[in-house]
Amino acid sequence: MIEYILMIVAVLGAIIALIQRDLLKAAILTGISGAAIAFLYQFLLAPDVALTQAIVGTAIVPVFIALAVKKTRSMEED
Amino acid sequence: MIIDSQLASFFTAAALIIIGLYAALFLDNIIKKIIGLAFIGDGANLFIITMGYKAGGIVYIFLPDMTVNWFAQNASYPLPFALVLTSIVIGASTLAVMLALVIVLYKKYGSIKASKILGAKQNQETENSIKGDGL
C-alpha cells in the first residue's frame, strides 16, 4: 500500500515542481520527488540503490539547482 | 489493489519520462528544462530497477541458513541494481555540468529564457555576417 502512495508522490512532486514560478520552490520539490523515488527503491528490494538515491536525489541535486538559481535569478521572468 | 506493484512502478517510470520530455521540449526556462532531464534519468533508473524486481522476493543478501536453490528462486535480480548505482552518480555529475553551462549562458546573455538566448544569438550572427560582407 505504501508503495502506491510513494509512486503518486513522486509523479505529483515532478508535476508540481515543473509548474512552479519560483525556481527555489521547484528545487525543493525536486528533492521531494527524489526522496519518494528513494523510498520506492527500498520497496522494490534494492536497498543499496535506495541509499545512493537518498543522498544524491534528496540532497545533492536540489542544492546544485538552488546554487544555479542563486547565481542567475530567483523568479521566472514573464 | 487492482494492479500489482510492479506494473504500477512501470507506469510511474513512464509518467516520469513523459513529464521530463514535456518539460525538456516545451518549457522556456533553461533550469526547468534541466530539471526535466533529471526526471527522465530518474524514470529510466526506476524502469531498470523494476525489471529486476521479483514480487514477494527477498533482498539479494545470502545468509548462512539459505540453500543456493532457494536463494536463486526468491532473491531479486541484482545485476541491474549494480548498474543503476553508477547511473545515479553519473546523472548527478552531468546535471552539475549542465547547470554550470546555464550560469555561463546567463553571464553572456543576461537571461535564462531559451527564446531570448536564441534570439540574441541569431541577431549576433546576422550582425557578424553583415560585417563580414561589408569587409
Backbone of each chain as ProteinMPNN parsed JSONL, in Angstrom:
{"seq_chain_A": "MIEYILMIVAVLGAIIALIQRDLLKAAILTGISGAAIAFLYQFLLAPDVALTQAIVGTAIVPVFIALAVKKTRSMEED", "coords_chain_A": {"N_chain_A": [[0.826, -1.207, 0.0], [1.964, 1.217, 0.785], [3.792, 1.688, -1.222], [2.293, 2.463, -3.425], [1.372, 4.961, -2.634], [3.83, 6.253, -2.524], [4.573, 6.213, -5.225], [2.619, 7.913, -6.305], [3.273, 10.273, -4.976], [5.81, 10.746, -6.038], [5.278, 11.236, -8.799], [3.46, 13.383, -8.626], [5.017, 15.258, -7.281], [6.951, 15.757, -9.241], [5.346, 16.927, -11.256], [4.311, 19.212, -9.936], [6.656, 20.517, -9.326], [7.433, 21.368, -11.831], [5.497, 23.2, -12.592], [5.82, 25.337, -10.984], [6.395, 28.845, -10.393], [8.368, 30.097, -8.94], [11.735, 29.414, -8.81], [13.264, 28.399, -6.732], [11.411, 27.059, -5.125], [10.797, 25.084, -6.963], [13.206, 23.666, -6.938], [13.208, 22.601, -4.315], [10.944, 20.958, -4.484], [11.806, 19.142, -6.369], [13.6, 17.748, -4.773], [11.774, 16.509, -3.025], [10.446, 14.76, -4.756], [12.632, 13.151, -5.471], [13.191, 11.969, -2.985], [10.889, 10.441, -2.587], [11.216, 8.627, -4.676], [13.5, 7.347, -3.763], [12.601, 6.014, -1.405], [10.85, 4.334, -2.71], [12.597, 2.683, -4.142], [13.589, 1.226, -1.986], [11.333, -0.307, -1.395], [11.244, -1.778, -3.706], [13.068, -3.796, -3.378], [15.796, -3.001, -3.485], [18.084, -2.007, -1.679], [20.659, -0.832, -1.667], [20.766, 0.842, -3.897], [18.756, 2.517, -3.04], [19.967, 3.83, -0.902], [21.982, 5.328, -2.244], [20.392, 6.91, -3.961], [18.944, 8.305, -2.063], [20.819, 10.027, -0.974], [21.869, 11.392, -3.25], [19.58, 12.208, -4.78], [18.023, 13.555, -2.919], [19.579, 15.387, -1.489], [21.886, 16.364, -2.993], [21.19, 17.059, -5.668], [18.997, 19.038, -5.4], [20.489, 21.017, -4.039], [22.446, 21.711, -5.924], [20.784, 22.762, -7.95], [19.643, 24.881, -6.564], [21.892, 26.426, -6.08], [22.551, 27.157, -8.709], [20.279, 28.663, -9.32], [20.589, 30.729, -7.504], [22.879, 31.885, -8.547], [21.9, 32.839, -10.961], [18.878, 34.103, -11.431], [16.079, 34.421, -9.189], [13.283, 34.432, -9.713], [11.05, 33.324, -12.262], [11.041, 35.01, -15.235], [8.632, 37.048, -16.984]], "CA_chain_A": [[0.0, 0.0, 0.0], [2.786, 2.423, 0.898], [4.496, 1.966, -2.469], [1.422, 3.211, -4.335], [1.413, 6.366, -2.203], [5.127, 6.822, -2.92], [4.546, 6.469, -6.67], [1.808, 9.114, -6.55], [4.042, 11.427, -4.502], [6.901, 11.013, -6.983], [4.76, 11.851, -10.028], [2.881, 14.698, -8.323], [6.122, 16.167, -6.994], [7.554, 16.167, -10.519], [4.455, 17.853, -11.965], [4.207, 20.488, -9.216], [7.948, 21.202, -9.455], [7.583, 21.989, -13.144], [4.569, 24.302, -12.818], [6.114, 26.446, -10.069], [7.04, 30.006, -10.998], [9.574, 30.358, -8.166], [12.623, 28.291, -9.115], [13.724, 27.761, -5.494], [10.385, 26.067, -4.777], [10.967, 23.961, -7.894], [14.338, 22.865, -6.465], [12.798, 21.842, -3.129], [10.011, 19.902, -4.885], [12.625, 18.088, -6.982], [14.098, 16.921, -3.674], [10.691, 15.661, -2.508], [10.246, 13.669, -5.72], [13.77, 12.226, -5.342], [13.048, 11.197, -1.748], [9.856, 9.424, -2.806], [11.785, 7.564, -5.512], [14.445, 6.592, -2.93], [11.826, 5.056, -0.605], [10.294, 3.339, -3.628], [13.66, 1.704, -4.393], [13.628, 0.322, -0.841], [10.243, -1.271, -1.525], [11.499, -2.637, -4.861], [14.134, -4.739, -2.996], [17.126, -2.536, -3.885], [18.444, -1.057, -0.615], [21.877, -0.069, -1.946], [20.359, 1.934, -4.788], [17.964, 3.46, -2.252], [20.906, 4.686, -0.151], [22.606, 6.289, -3.156], [19.38, 7.855, -4.436], [18.547, 9.169, -0.961], [21.798, 11.11, -0.828], [22.006, 12.182, -4.479], [18.339, 12.82, -5.212], [17.396, 14.397, -1.909], [20.454, 16.464, -1.017], [22.872, 16.964, -3.894], [20.553, 17.672, -6.838], [18.377, 20.335, -5.077], [21.499, 22.021, -3.691], [23.026, 22.184, -7.191], [19.814, 23.616, -8.647], [19.487, 26.117, -5.802], [23.083, 27.255, -6.324], [22.43, 27.739, -10.047], [19.25, 29.71, -9.261], [21.18, 31.877, -6.804], [23.817, 32.549, -9.45], [21.174, 33.547, -12.036], [17.894, 34.879, -10.701], [15.191, 33.501, -8.484], [11.946, 34.338, -10.284], [10.927, 33.138, -13.702], [10.564, 36.283, -15.777], [7.491, 36.889, -17.893]], "C_chain_A": [[0.858, 1.254, 0.0], [3.449, 2.738, -0.442], [3.619, 2.713, -3.472], [1.403, 4.699, -3.973], [2.728, 7.017, -2.635], [5.179, 7.108, -4.409], [3.759, 7.737, -6.974], [2.567, 10.361, -6.118], [5.159, 11.776, -5.477], [6.38, 11.738, -8.221], [4.205, 13.245, -9.754], [3.967, 15.707, -7.986], [6.795, 16.654, -8.258], [6.669, 17.189, -11.224], [4.43, 19.213, -11.28], [5.526, 21.245, -9.291], [8.052, 21.925, -10.787], [6.571, 23.089, -13.406], [4.799, 25.434, -11.837], [6.7, 27.619, -10.841], [8.317, 30.373, -10.256], [10.515, 29.167, -8.322], [13.19, 27.652, -7.857], [12.709, 26.731, -4.998], [10.491, 24.851, -5.694], [12.116, 23.064, -7.448], [13.943, 22.006, -5.269], [11.873, 20.688, -3.525], [10.717, 18.797, -5.663], [13.191, 17.158, -5.919], [13.023, 16.007, -3.101], [10.438, 14.48, -3.436], [11.381, 12.651, -5.635], [13.676, 11.385, -4.087], [11.996, 10.11, -1.901], [10.39, 8.283, -3.656], [12.771, 6.72, -4.706], [13.709, 5.574, -2.051], [11.222, 3.959, -1.48], [11.328, 2.279, -3.999], [13.774, 0.717, -3.237], [12.51, -0.72, -0.932], [10.419, -2.187, -2.723], [12.718, -3.52, -4.647], [15.519, -4.313, -3.476], [17.649, -1.545, -2.852], [19.714, -0.26, -0.9], [21.599, 1.095, -2.887], [19.548, 2.974, -4.029], [18.871, 4.377, -1.445], [21.513, 5.745, -1.054], [21.611, 7.346, -3.613], [18.95, 8.792, -3.319], [19.538, 10.31, -0.796], [21.785, 12.001, -2.056], [20.706, 12.92, -4.802], [17.731, 13.765, -4.206], [18.269, 15.568, -1.497], [21.225, 17.13, -2.141], [22.195, 17.695, -5.046], [19.816, 18.972, -6.492], [19.387, 21.407, -4.707], [22.161, 22.571, -4.95], [22.068, 23.147, -7.889], [19.652, 24.941, -7.912], [20.703, 27.027, -5.988], [23.02, 27.907, -7.693], [21.387, 28.843, -10.062], [19.791, 30.945, -8.563], [22.149, 32.622, -7.714], [23.098, 33.295, -10.566], [20.137, 34.471, -11.41], [16.784, 33.979, -10.247], [13.847, 33.338, -9.177], [12.017, 34.106, -11.78], [10.327, 34.404, -14.303], [9.455, 36.044, -16.79], [7.921, 37.004, -19.347]], "O_chain_A": [[0.548, 2.231, -0.681], [3.652, 3.906, -0.775], [4.121, 3.499, -4.275], [1.415, 5.573, -4.841], [2.75, 8.173, -3.057], [5.752, 8.113, -4.831], [4.178, 8.547, -7.801], [2.522, 11.387, -6.797], [5.431, 12.952, -5.721], [6.962, 12.734, -8.65], [4.434, 14.175, -10.527], [3.864, 16.877, -8.356], [7.173, 17.822, -8.355], [7.162, 18.196, -11.732], [4.515, 20.248, -11.942], [5.531, 22.476, -9.318], [8.684, 22.977, -10.874], [6.749, 23.856, -14.352], [4.048, 26.409, -11.847], [7.415, 27.426, -11.824], [9.252, 30.9, -10.858], [10.143, 28.037, -8.005], [13.566, 26.48, -7.888], [13.085, 25.664, -4.511], [10.296, 23.719, -5.252], [12.026, 21.842, -7.56], [14.293, 20.828, -5.204], [11.982, 19.585, -2.99], [10.287, 17.644, -5.629], [13.263, 15.945, -6.114], [13.307, 14.868, -2.732], [10.241, 13.351, -2.986], [11.147, 11.445, -5.714], [14.039, 10.209, -4.105], [12.172, 8.994, -1.412], [10.075, 7.118, -3.413], [12.877, 5.514, -4.93], [14.123, 4.419, -1.954], [11.097, 2.809, -1.058], [10.985, 1.108, -4.156], [14.02, -0.47, -3.448], [12.716, -1.883, -0.585], [9.818, -3.26, -2.771], [13.345, -3.952, -5.614], [16.334, -5.163, -3.836], [17.66, -0.343, -3.12], [19.845, 0.87, -0.431], [22.124, 2.194, -2.706], [19.629, 4.166, -4.323], [18.588, 5.567, -1.311], [21.562, 6.92, -0.691], [21.934, 8.533, -3.651], [18.625, 9.95, -3.579], [19.141, 11.439, -0.508], [21.702, 13.223, -1.937], [20.725, 14.122, -5.069], [17.0, 14.683, -4.58], [17.751, 16.641, -1.187], [21.219, 18.358, -2.237], [22.572, 18.821, -5.373], [19.982, 19.95, -7.22], [19.182, 22.581, -5.017], [22.412, 23.772, -5.037], [22.474, 24.209, -8.36], [19.538, 25.995, -8.536], [20.566, 28.249, -6.047], [23.388, 29.072, -7.843], [21.571, 29.856, -10.737], [19.5, 32.072, -8.965], [22.233, 33.849, -7.662], [23.622, 34.285, -11.075], [20.497, 35.533, -10.903], [16.553, 32.914, -10.819], [13.314, 32.23, -9.231], [12.903, 34.609, -12.472], [9.232, 34.82, -13.923], [9.356, 34.967, -17.378], [7.088, 36.895, -20.247]]}, "seq_chain_B": "MIIDSQLASFFTAAALIIIGLYAALFLDNIIKKIIGLAFIGDGANLFIITMGYKAGGIVYIFLPDMTVNWFAQNASYPLPFALVLTSIVIGASTLAVMLALVIVLYKKYGSIKASKILGAKQNQETENSIKGDGL", "coords_chain_B": {"N_chain_B": [[-5.406, -4.383, -4.094], [-5.847, -3.219, -7.474], [-4.04, -3.339, -9.651], [-0.809, -4.903, -9.781], [2.205, -4.182, -7.872], [4.5, -4.069, -9.416], [3.686, -3.485, -12.045], [2.483, -1.026, -11.566], [4.724, 0.385, -10.853], [6.117, 0.416, -13.245], [4.36, 2.069, -14.672], [4.737, 4.408, -13.217], [7.414, 5.005, -13.849], [7.113, 5.462, -16.6], [5.444, 7.699, -16.508], [7.121, 9.563, -15.295], [9.117, 9.793, -17.264], [7.624, 10.836, -19.385], [6.738, 13.282, -18.316], [9.216, 14.542, -17.947], [10.119, 14.666, -20.611], [8.206, 16.385, -21.7], [8.785, 18.712, -20.26], [11.436, 19.21, -21.042], [11.143, 19.689, -23.734], [9.121, 21.67, -24.182], [9.047, 23.726, -22.26], [10.167, 27.05, -21.436], [12.094, 28.022, -19.759], [15.489, 27.542, -18.953], [16.527, 26.237, -16.708], [14.36, 24.791, -15.851], [14.112, 23.067, -18.008], [16.39, 21.538, -17.527], [15.78, 20.365, -15.075], [13.739, 18.748, -15.993], [15.22, 16.981, -17.601], [16.628, 15.676, -15.584], [14.484, 14.336, -14.424], [13.843, 12.578, -16.481], [16.088, 10.912, -16.354], [15.697, 9.812, -13.79], [13.342, 8.385, -14.253], [14.231, 6.462, -16.109], [16.084, 5.055, -14.538], [14.346, 4.041, -12.592], [12.77, 2.371, -14.162], [14.651, 0.388, -14.901], [15.288, -0.672, -12.404], [12.819, -1.737, -11.72], [12.604, -3.782, -13.553], [14.286, -5.73, -12.424], [12.945, -6.466, -10.175], [11.331, -8.796, -8.036], [8.261, -10.136, -7.313], [7.2, -10.568, -4.026], [9.685, -11.449, -3.267], [13.029, -11.602, -1.822], [15.595, -9.434, -0.44], [18.762, -9.385, -2.094], [20.744, -10.737, -0.357], [22.921, -13.119, 0.772], [22.364, -15.268, 3.257], [23.609, -17.355, 5.968], [21.885, -19.559, 6.55], [20.494, -20.209, 4.25], [19.664, -22.167, 1.376], [21.26, -22.661, -1.824], [19.629, -23.033, -4.062], [17.109, -22.169, -3.155], [17.693, -19.522, -2.672], [18.291, -18.616, -5.259], [15.815, -18.822, -6.431], [14.213, -17.029, -5.026], [15.442, -14.554, -4.537], [15.807, -11.122, -5.607], [16.849, -9.862, -8.867], [20.153, -9.024, -9.078], [21.892, -7.685, -10.882], [21.018, -5.384, -12.553], [20.755, -3.514, -10.512], [23.314, -2.963, -9.646], [24.255, -1.646, -11.87], [22.592, 0.594, -12.039], [23.289, 1.942, -9.771], [25.715, 3.149, -10.498], [24.733, 4.738, -12.533], [23.111, 6.652, -11.301], [24.913, 8.325, -9.968], [26.42, 9.292, -12.113], [24.403, 10.68, -13.424], [23.936, 12.778, -11.599], [26.377, 14.151, -11.787], [26.438, 14.967, -14.495], [24.258, 16.653, -14.427], [25.297, 18.681, -12.842], [27.238, 19.708, -14.586], [25.594, 20.664, -16.662], [24.192, 22.697, -15.293], [26.287, 24.413, -14.726], [26.883, 25.257, -17.312], [24.539, 26.69, -17.763], [24.918, 28.843, -16.016], [27.083, 30.075, -17.271], [25.863, 30.816, -19.709], [23.995, 32.639, -18.692], [25.676, 34.65, -17.759], [26.674, 35.541, -20.171], [24.475, 36.264, -21.861], [22.534, 37.378, -20.181], [20.035, 36.305, -19.449], [17.776, 33.599, -18.635], [16.011, 32.467, -20.3], [15.112, 30.416, -22.993], [14.192, 31.294, -25.474], [14.89, 34.016, -25.575], [17.687, 33.813, -25.436], [18.29, 32.394, -27.768], [17.29, 34.217, -29.665], [18.964, 36.457, -29.232], [21.371, 35.304, -29.962], [20.976, 34.734, -32.68], [20.649, 37.349, -33.679], [23.223, 38.319, -33.18], [24.721, 36.683, -34.902], [23.743, 37.421, -37.433], [24.535, 40.094, -37.487], [27.303, 39.742, -37.452], [27.642, 38.461, -39.939], [26.812, 40.448, -41.668], [28.747, 42.369, -41.198], [30.947, 40.919, -42.118], [30.327, 40.732, -44.85], [30.483, 43.409, -45.55], [33.167, 43.935, -45.166]], "CA_chain_B": [[-5.185, -3.419, -5.181], [-6.278, -3.722, -8.766], [-2.849, -3.72, -10.397], [0.262, -5.234, -8.855], [3.106, -3.055, -7.647], [5.492, -3.972, -10.494], [3.057, -2.771, -13.165], [2.315, 0.368, -11.148], [6.04, 1.021, -10.888], [6.376, 0.707, -14.671], [3.589, 3.263, -15.035], [5.389, 5.567, -12.611], [8.594, 5.33, -14.656], [6.642, 6.049, -17.856], [4.943, 9.048, -16.241], [8.272, 10.448, -15.062], [9.796, 10.056, -18.539], [6.783, 11.719, -20.205], [6.791, 14.619, -17.72], [10.527, 15.112, -18.245], [10.185, 15.007, -22.038], [7.41, 17.594, -21.923], [9.498, 19.87, -19.719], [12.65, 19.489, -21.81], [10.832, 20.151, -25.088], [8.173, 22.767, -24.36], [9.184, 24.837, -21.321], [11.09, 28.04, -21.979], [13.153, 28.285, -18.796], [16.511, 26.504, -19.154], [16.69, 25.44, -15.488], [13.276, 23.795, -15.842], [14.487, 22.024, -18.969], [17.377, 20.65, -16.914], [15.044, 19.553, -14.096], [13.058, 17.715, -16.772], [16.191, 15.948, -17.983], [16.882, 14.871, -14.378], [13.349, 13.427, -14.242], [13.986, 11.478, -17.455], [17.055, 9.97, -15.799], [15.059, 9.094, -12.687], [12.406, 7.417, -14.815], [14.974, 5.345, -16.704], [16.609, 4.245, -13.434], [13.229, 3.322, -11.96], [12.391, 1.291, -15.089], [15.614, -0.722, -14.832], [15.129, -1.303, -11.088], [11.585, -2.52, -11.722], [12.861, -5.017, -14.297], [14.917, -6.727, -11.575], [12.124, -6.745, -9.002], [10.582, -10.057, -8.033], [7.178, -9.935, -6.351], [7.266, -11.492, -2.91], [11.044, -11.949, -3.107], [13.819, -11.053, -0.729], [16.786, -8.694, -0.847], [19.763, -10.345, -2.562], [21.843, -10.96, 0.584], [22.965, -14.556, 1.027], [22.6, -15.526, 4.674], [24.154, -18.721, 6.105], [20.924, -20.652, 6.622], [19.76, -20.372, 2.993], [20.264, -23.014, 0.351], [21.541, -21.904, -3.037], [18.462, -23.095, -4.939], [16.054, -21.311, -2.617], [18.119, -18.135, -2.868], [18.176, -18.265, -6.675], [14.41, -18.691, -6.812], [13.484, -15.997, -4.299], [16.092, -13.242, -4.468], [15.648, -10.281, -6.788], [17.982, -9.988, -9.777], [20.972, -7.904, -8.595], [22.775, -7.034, -11.854], [20.61, -4.017, -12.9], [20.923, -2.608, -9.386], [24.715, -2.526, -9.638], [24.454, -0.676, -12.954], [21.857, 1.822, -11.723], [24.088, 2.631, -8.755], [26.639, 4.011, -11.225], [23.982, 5.678, -13.375], [22.604, 7.76, -10.483], [26.008, 9.257, -9.696], [26.746, 9.958, -13.369], [23.34, 11.645, -13.663], [24.153, 13.966, -10.771], [27.518, 14.938, -12.277], [26.056, 15.64, -15.741], [23.383, 17.77, -14.033], [26.16, 19.776, -12.391], [27.86, 20.322, -15.765], [24.57, 21.446, -17.373], [23.896, 23.922, -14.546], [27.419, 25.322, -14.923], [26.703, 25.878, -18.629], [23.472, 27.691, -17.623], [25.494, 30.043, -15.409], [27.881, 30.727, -18.316], [24.916, 31.461, -20.634], [23.407, 33.807, -18.043], [26.658, 35.733, -17.72], [26.896, 36.07, -21.505], [23.28, 36.831, -22.496], [21.708, 38.086, -19.219], [18.697, 35.751, -19.321], [17.746, 32.138, -18.641], [14.927, 32.002, -21.175], [15.715, 29.869, -24.203], [13.821, 32.096, -26.652], [15.706, 35.234, -25.592], [19.085, 33.485, -25.736], [18.378, 32.056, -29.194], [17.108, 35.444, -30.437], [20.19, 37.26, -29.146], [22.439, 34.635, -30.709], [20.744, 34.933, -34.125], [20.973, 38.74, -34.003], [24.678, 38.443, -33.211], [25.263, 36.035, -36.097], [23.43, 38.221, -38.621], [25.422, 41.263, -37.464], [28.636, 39.324, -37.868], [27.664, 38.16, -41.369], [26.741, 41.726, -42.393], [30.083, 42.968, -41.122], [31.844, 40.17, -42.976], [30.052, 41.104, -46.229], [30.988, 44.754, -45.76], [34.61, 43.914, -45.314]], "C_chain_B": [[-5.508, -4.055, -6.534], [-5.081, -4.171, -9.604], [-1.732, -3.995, -9.413], [1.331, -4.135, -8.864], [4.15, -2.953, -8.755], [4.93, -3.195, -11.682], [2.876, -1.302, -12.82], [3.649, 1.105, -11.181], [6.466, 1.313, -12.322], [5.619, 1.954, -15.112], [4.206, 4.521, -14.454], [6.61, 5.999, -13.415], [8.184, 5.989, -15.963], [6.159, 7.475, -17.642], [6.092, 10.016, -16.013], [8.968, 10.793, -16.369], [8.965, 11.009, -19.392], [6.803, 13.141, -19.66], [8.121, 15.298, -18.05], [10.672, 15.499, -19.702], [9.395, 16.271, -22.327], [8.169, 18.82, -21.445], [10.694, 20.221, -20.586], [12.328, 20.029, -23.194], [10.088, 21.479, -25.095], [8.305, 23.903, -23.364], [10.299, 25.766, -21.798], [12.273, 28.298, -21.057], [14.207, 27.167, -18.872], [16.668, 25.646, -17.91], [15.566, 24.402, -15.388], [13.507, 22.705, -16.878], [15.451, 21.023, -18.321], [16.738, 19.788, -15.833], [14.283, 18.431, -14.815], [13.996, 16.609, -17.218], [16.548, 15.061, -16.791], [15.731, 13.893, -14.131], [13.377, 12.296, -15.261], [14.968, 10.433, -16.942], [16.486, 9.159, -14.651], [14.097, 8.028, -13.206], [13.103, 6.216, -15.414], [15.546, 4.444, -15.616], [15.506, 3.411, -12.781], [12.748, 2.17, -12.839], [13.33, 0.1, -14.949], [15.515, -1.441, -13.491], [13.902, -2.207, -11.083], [11.728, -3.808, -12.518], [13.438, -6.107, -13.394], [14.099, -7.12, -10.366], [11.426, -8.09, -9.138], [9.53, -9.97, -6.94], [7.237, -10.998, -5.252], [8.651, -12.048, -2.645], [11.727, -11.347, -1.901], [14.951, -10.217, -1.313], [17.92, -9.678, -1.092], [20.972, -10.42, -1.619], [21.803, -12.427, 0.996], [23.324, -14.786, 2.485], [22.947, -17.005, 4.866], [23.113, -19.827, 6.122], [20.098, -20.825, 5.359], [20.465, -21.407, 2.127], [20.381, -22.226, -0.944], [20.323, -21.907, -3.96], [17.347, -22.171, -4.461], [16.395, -19.855, -2.836], [17.937, -17.712, -4.32], [16.723, -18.095, -7.088], [13.728, -17.477, -6.185], [14.131, -14.622, -4.311], [15.818, -12.459, -5.741], [16.953, -10.28, -7.588], [18.928, -8.811, -9.561], [21.789, -7.188, -9.654], [22.314, -5.636, -12.25], [20.834, -3.041, -11.768], [22.352, -2.076, -9.355], [24.978, -1.506, -10.735], [23.78, 0.645, -12.639], [22.594, 2.638, -10.667], [25.091, 3.574, -9.399], [25.895, 5.11, -11.968], [23.475, 6.876, -12.576], [23.704, 8.801, -10.279], [26.405, 10.006, -10.967], [25.678, 10.99, -13.721], [23.526, 12.914, -12.861], [25.3, 14.807, -11.319], [27.194, 15.62, -13.6], [25.106, 16.802, -15.468], [24.219, 18.965, -13.587], [26.812, 20.48, -13.576], [26.846, 21.181, -16.522], [24.255, 22.74, -16.639], [25.048, 24.918, -14.658], [27.321, 26.006, -16.275], [25.583, 26.914, -18.589], [24.03, 28.976, -17.027], [26.338, 30.803, -16.432], [26.979, 31.463, -19.301], [24.304, 32.702, -20.01], [24.399, 34.962, -17.992], [26.856, 36.344, -19.104], [25.68, 36.812, -22.056], [22.345, 37.531, -21.521], [20.302, 37.555, -19.071], [18.801, 34.237, -19.253], [16.548, 31.632, -19.431], [15.52, 31.592, -22.521], [15.415, 30.731, -25.416], [14.676, 33.359, -26.731], [17.149, 34.921, -25.97], [19.238, 33.16, -27.212], [18.21, 33.294, -30.055], [18.356, 36.305, -30.423], [21.306, 36.636, -29.964], [22.246, 34.83, -32.213], [21.043, 36.366, -34.535], [22.475, 38.93, -34.132], [25.251, 37.854, -34.502], [24.965, 36.846, -37.356], [24.299, 39.474, -38.657], [26.819, 40.898, -37.934], [28.699, 39.072, -39.362], [27.593, 39.465, -42.175], [28.102, 42.414, -42.384], [31.047, 42.256, -42.055], [31.619, 40.521, -44.44], [30.614, 42.492, -46.534], [32.494, 44.774, -45.923], [35.0, 43.247, -46.631]], "O_chain_B": [[-5.446, -5.274, -6.697], [-5.102, -5.251, -10.196], [-1.692, -3.403, -8.334], [1.353, -3.277, -9.746], [4.647, -1.858, -9.019], [5.614, -2.348, -12.257], [3.085, -0.43, -13.663], [3.705, 2.294, -11.494], [7.1, 2.334, -12.589], [6.157, 2.795, -15.833], [4.209, 5.574, -15.092], [6.828, 7.19, -13.642], [8.811, 6.954, -16.399], [6.412, 8.356, -18.463], [6.051, 11.156, -16.478], [9.368, 11.938, -16.578], [9.517, 11.892, -20.05], [6.874, 14.101, -20.428], [8.153, 16.481, -18.39], [11.269, 16.528, -20.017], [9.836, 17.128, -23.092], [8.201, 19.845, -22.127], [10.948, 21.398, -20.843], [13.138, 20.748, -23.779], [10.383, 22.339, -25.925], [7.728, 24.966, -23.589], [11.242, 25.342, -22.465], [13.331, 28.739, -21.506], [13.861, 25.986, -18.859], [16.917, 24.446, -18.025], [15.777, 23.288, -14.91], [13.143, 21.55, -16.657], [15.344, 19.816, -18.539], [17.097, 18.621, -15.676], [14.193, 17.31, -14.314], [13.623, 15.435, -17.219], [16.747, 13.856, -16.943], [15.953, 12.766, -13.687], [12.98, 11.173, -14.948], [14.733, 9.231, -17.066], [16.75, 7.962, -14.539], [14.037, 6.918, -12.677], [12.644, 5.084, -15.262], [15.507, 3.22, -15.737], [15.7, 2.239, -12.461], [12.364, 1.116, -12.332], [12.888, -1.047, -14.885], [15.64, -2.664, -13.429], [13.928, -3.301, -10.519], [11.073, -4.807, -12.22], [13.121, -7.283, -13.57], [14.496, -8.003, -9.607], [10.988, -8.469, -10.224], [9.859, -9.756, -5.773], [7.315, -12.193, -5.539], [8.798, -13.008, -1.889], [11.107, -10.679, -1.073], [15.235, -10.276, -2.509], [18.037, -10.685, -0.394], [22.103, -10.188, -2.048], [20.793, -12.918, 1.5], [24.454, -14.53, 2.901], [22.613, -17.827, 4.013], [23.43, -20.953, 5.737], [19.086, -21.526, 5.389], [21.692, -21.515, 2.136], [19.677, -21.235, -1.138], [20.018, -20.887, -4.578], [16.719, -21.477, -5.26], [15.524, -19.041, -3.144], [17.488, -16.599, -4.597], [16.422, -17.315, -7.991], [12.768, -16.95, -6.748], [13.444, -13.619, -4.115], [15.623, -13.034, -6.812], [18.013, -10.64, -7.076], [18.538, -7.677, -9.84], [22.353, -6.138, -9.346], [23.154, -4.737, -12.287], [21.077, -1.859, -12.013], [22.582, -0.899, -9.076], [25.809, -0.611, -10.575], [24.328, 1.706, -12.935], [22.534, 3.867, -10.664], [25.302, 4.682, -8.905], [26.346, 6.253, -12.034], [23.413, 7.989, -13.099], [23.465, 10.003, -10.401], [26.693, 11.202, -10.922], [25.995, 12.054, -14.254], [23.302, 14.011, -13.372], [25.219, 16.035, -11.322], [27.629, 16.751, -13.819], [25.129, 17.811, -16.174], [23.902, 20.112, -13.904], [26.931, 21.706, -13.58], [27.169, 22.28, -16.971], [24.069, 23.778, -17.274], [24.822, 26.128, -14.682], [27.632, 27.191, -16.396], [25.653, 27.917, -19.299], [23.673, 30.072, -17.461], [26.316, 32.033, -16.462], [27.274, 32.593, -19.692], [24.108, 33.707, -20.692], [24.016, 36.12, -18.16], [27.17, 37.529, -19.216], [25.83, 37.876, -22.656], [21.432, 38.226, -21.965], [19.431, 38.287, -18.603], [19.767, 33.648, -19.737], [16.119, 30.492, -19.25], [16.32, 32.318, -23.11], [16.265, 30.892, -26.292], [15.134, 33.737, -27.809], [17.77, 35.664, -26.73], [20.199, 33.593, -27.848], [18.895, 33.434, -31.068], [18.77, 36.825, -31.459], [22.097, 37.344, -30.587], [23.21, 35.062, -32.942], [21.616, 36.601, -35.598], [22.955, 39.599, -35.047], [26.143, 38.436, -35.119], [25.812, 36.956, -38.242], [24.753, 39.881, -39.727], [27.445, 41.628, -38.704], [29.69, 39.422, -40.004], [28.224, 39.587, -43.225], [28.555, 42.959, -43.39], [31.871, 42.896, -42.71], [32.578, 40.607, -45.208], [31.149, 42.735, -47.616], [33.033, 45.54, -46.722], [36.187, 43.133, -46.938]]}, "name": "protein", "num_of_chains": 2, "seq": "MIEYILMIVAVLGAIIALIQRDLLKAAILTGISGAAIAFLYQFLLAPDVALTQAIVGTAIVPVFIALAVKKTRSMEEDMIIDSQLASFFTAAALIIIGLYAALFLDNIIKKIIGLAFIGDGANLFIITMGYKAGGIVYIFLPDMTVNWFAQNASYPLPFALVLTSIVIGASTLAVMLALVIVLYKKYGSIKASKILGAKQNQETENSIKGDGL"}
